[in-house]
Amino acid sequence: MSQICGIDVSNIIGGFGQDKKAMLVKHIAELHEKKLFKVNELINRNRNRFIDAVDIIDAQKYPEIVILFRDNNVLSKMEVSKADNIYLLSERGYAKLIKIFDDDKSWEMYDILLDEYFELKEQAQKEMNKPTADLVEVIKEEFSVVEIIARFSGVQKGIALSVAIDRTEKRTGKTLEEYKNLLPAAEYNTGFLTASQIGVKLNGMTARNVNKKLCDLGLQIQEELEYISQKSGNVKKQNNGD
């Protein structure tokens, strides 16, 4: 947390690249003594000037990020529920917003924020190394590229989000299983094997015996005529037979 002109501003690092700081428009509006909804209106009227994941991120499009903001007291539940957009700006995005404001007070505040917030690289690195801050900061960095990957590679956004969550878990050592559960079920070939396919790899074991073995190992459970994989198992739902 940084204090600028008597206002507490959450340190957000890595949202637009490693070690690069970002700022919520909520805090920008407070520092510039402007109404948040007015600033959002200005951004929306000039939205074509801001490049996604380079200048701006709308966190409202990413439930996982919003939950992290809320759980870390960056935003209140009321602020989240009332907001159509939760904009996060990079230093470059903030510079574009200042040009739109185009008043003397805004340019003065721009100089202050450059000196006391955006250009504190050493402080940014220290913040990145704090275990308690890693989760919020790393997830913004990982999720900032999801939109670009989905748009230009043709990969489904859900797949890109899943990869971003996995990378965040590896980098922070924290478990995000509950956030993974927010993702929709995959509508593509996940690469999992059916019981019959596993049986072929096990010297011709029948699907029935494979399912029984998986139940014995706790990797799936049987409910009536269906076998359902547990979280620790990666076998698709499979009928009792082949």
C-alpha positions in Angstrom: 0.0 0.0 0.0 1.3 3.4 -1.0 0.1 6.8 0.4 0.0 9.5 -2.2 -1.3 13.0 -1.3 -2.9 11.5 1.8 -4.8 8.8 -0.1 -4.0 5.1 0.3 -3.4 3.4 -3.0 -3.1 -0.3 -3.5 0.2 -1.4 -5.0 -0.6 -3.5 -8.1 2.5 -4.8 -9.8 2.9 -7.0 -12.8 -0.5 -6.5 -14.4 1.0 -5.3 -17.7 4.4 -7.1 -17.5 7.0 -8.1 -15.0 7.8 -5.4 -12.4 5.4 -2.9 -14.1 3.0 -1.1 -11.8 -0.7 -0.5 -12.6 -3.4 1.5 -10.9 -7.1 1.1 -10.5 -9.1 4.0 -12.1 -10.9 4.1 -8.7 -7.7 5.5 -7.1 -6.9 7.7 -10.1 -10.3 9.3 -9.7 -9.7 9.9 -6.0 -6.3 11.5 -6.6 -7.6 13.7 -9.4 -10.7 14.6 -7.3 -13.0 13.4 -10.0 -16.1 11.3 -9.8 -15.4 7.7 -10.6 -18.4 7.3 -12.9 -17.3 10.4 -14.8 -13.8 9.0 -15.4 -15.3 5.7 -16.5 -17.5 7.6 -18.9 -14.5 9.4 -20.4 -12.7 6.1 -20.8 -15.7 4.4 -22.5 -16.2 7.4 -24.9 -12.5 7.0 -25.9 -12.2 3.3 -25.5 -10.7 2.9 -29.0 -7.7 4.8 -27.8 -6.9 2.3 -25.1 -5.3 -1.0 -26.1 -6.4 -4.1 -24.1 -3.7 -5.7 -22.0 -1.3 -2.9 -22.9 -3.0 0.2 -21.7 -6.1 -1.1 -19.9 -7.7 -4.2 -18.3 -11.3 -4.4 -17.4 -11.1 -6.6 -14.3 -14.9 -7.0 -14.3 -14.5 -9.4 -17.2 -12.4 -11.7 -15.0 -14.4 -13.0 -11.9 -11.2 -14.5 -10.4 -9.5 -11.1 -10.4 -12.5 -9.4 -8.9 -12.7 -12.0 -6.1 -9.0 -11.4 -5.3 -9.6 -7.6 -5.2 -12.5 -8.1 -2.9 -10.8 -10.7 -0.6 -7.7 -8.5 -0.3 -9.8 -5.4 0.6 -8.8 -3.6 -2.6 -12.5 -3.2 -3.5 -15.6 -3.6 -1.3 -18.5 -6.0 -2.2 -20.7 -2.9 -2.8 -18.1 -1.4 -5.2 -17.9 -4.7 -7.1 -21.7 -5.2 -7.4 -22.4 -1.6 -8.6 -19.6 -1.4 -11.1 -20.2 -2.0 -14.8 -16.4 -1.7 -15.4 -13.4 -2.1 -13.0 -10.7 -0.5 -15.0 -7.0 -1.0 -14.3 -4.5 1.2 -16.2 -0.8 0.8 -17.0 1.5 3.8 -16.8 1.0 4.2 -20.6 -2.8 3.9 -20.2 -2.7 6.5 -17.4 -0.7 8.9 -19.7 -3.5 8.6 -22.3 -6.1 9.4 -19.7 -4.2 12.5 -18.7 -4.3 13.7 -22.3 -8.1 13.2 -22.2 -8.4 15.1 -18.9 -6.1 17.9 -20.3 -6.2 20.3 -17.4 -3.3 21.8 -15.3 -4.2 20.0 -12.1 -4.2 16.7 -13.9 -0.8 17.2 -15.4 0.5 18.2 -11.9 -0.9 15.0 -10.5 0.6 13.0 -13.4 4.1 14.2 -12.4 3.4 13.3 -8.8 2.3 9.8 -9.6 5.2 9.2 -11.9 7.6 10.1 -9.1 5.8 8.5 -6.2 4.2 5.5 -7.7 5.0 4.3 -11.3 8.7 4.9 -11.3 9.5 3.2 -7.9 11.1 0.2 -9.6 13.0 -0.9 -6.5 9.9 -0.8 -4.4 8.0 -2.6 -7.0 10.5 -5.5 -7.0 10.3 -5.7 -3.2 6.5 -5.9 -3.4 6.8 -8.6 -6.0 8.9 -10.7 -3.6 6.4 -10.5 -0.7 4.6 -13.8 -0.4 1.4 -12.2 0.9 1.3 -9.9 -2.1 2.3 -12.4 -4.8 -1.2 -13.9 -5.4 -2.9 -10.7 -6.4 0.1 -9.4 -8.4 1.0 -12.6 -10.2 -2.6 -13.4 -11.2 -2.9 -10.0 -12.9 0.3 -10.5 -14.8 -0.9 -14.0 -16.0 -4.5 -13.0 -16.8 -3.4 -9.9 -18.7 -2.3 -12.1 -21.6 -5.4 -14.4 -21.6 -7.4 -12.0 -23.9 -4.5 -11.7 -26.4 -3.9 -15.4 -26.5 -7.5 -16.2 -27.0 -7.9 -13.6 -29.7 -4.9 -14.2 -31.8 -4.3 -18.0 -31.4 -7.9 -19.2 -31.6 -7.5 -21.0 -28.2 -10.7 -21.0 -26.2 -10.6 -18.4 -23.4 -11.5 -21.0 -20.8 -8.4 -23.0 -21.7 -6.2 -19.9 -21.5 -7.8 -19.0 -18.1 -7.1 -22.6 -16.9 -3.4 -22.3 -17.9 -3.2 -18.8 -16.2 -4.5 -20.3 -13.0 -2.1 -23.2 -13.2 0.9 -20.9 -13.7 -0.3 -18.7 -10.8 -0.4 -21.7 -8.5 3.1 -22.7 -9.6 4.5 -19.2 -9.1 2.9 -18.5 -5.8 2.6 -21.9 -4.2 -1.1 -21.2 -3.4 -4.0 -23.4 -4.3 -6.7 -21.9 -6.5 -9.0 -25.0 -6.8 -12.1 -23.0 -6.0 -11.4 -20.5 -8.8 -10.9 -23.4 -11.2 -14.3 -24.6 -10.4 -15.7 -21.3 -11.7 -14.6 -22.3 -15.2 -17.2 -23.9 -17.5 -16.8 -27.6 -18.4 -14.5 -28.2 -21.3 -16.2 -28.5 -24.7 -13.1 -29.9 -26.4 -11.0 -33.1 -26.3 -9.2 -33.0 -23.0 -6.9 -35.9 -23.8 -8.3 -38.1 -21.0 -8.6 -41.8 -21.6 -11.7 -43.9 -21.3 -11.7 -47.0 -19.3 -11.6 -49.1 -22.4 -8.5 -47.1 -23.7 -6.8 -47.6 -20.4 -7.5 -51.3 -20.5 -5.8 -51.6 -23.9 -2.7 -50.1 -22.4 -2.9 -52.5 -19.4 -2.6 -55.7 -21.5 -6.2 -56.0 -22.4 -7.9 -55.4 -19.0 -11.6 -55.0 -19.4 -13.3 -51.6 -18.9 -15.3 -53.1 -16.0 -12.1 -54.2 -14.2 -10.4 -50.8 -15.0 -13.3 -49.0 -13.4 -13.2 -51.3 -10.4 -9.5 -50.7 -10.0 -9.9 -46.9 -10.2 -12.6 -47.1 -7.5 -10.3 -49.1 -5.3 -7.6 -46.4 -5.7 -10.1 -43.7 -4.8 -9.8 -42.1 -8.3 -13.5 -42.4 -9.1 -16.8 -43.5 -7.5 -19.7 -45.5 -8.8 -23.2 -44.1 -8.8 -25.8 -46.5 -10.1 -24.6 -47.4 -13.6 -22.1 -44.7 -13.9 -18.5 -44.1 -12.8 -17.6 -40.5 -11.9 -14.0 -39.4 -11.6 -12.9 -37.7 -8.4 -10.7 -34.6 -8.2 -7.6 -36.7 -7.9 -8.5 -38.8 -11.0 -8.5 -37.8 -14.7 -10.9 -40.4 -16.2 -14.0 -39.2 -18.0 -17.4 -40.3 -16.9 -17.8 -43.8 -18.2 -20.7 -46.3 -18.3 -20.3 -49.5 -16.4 -19.6 -51.4 -19.5 -17.4 -50.6 -22.5 
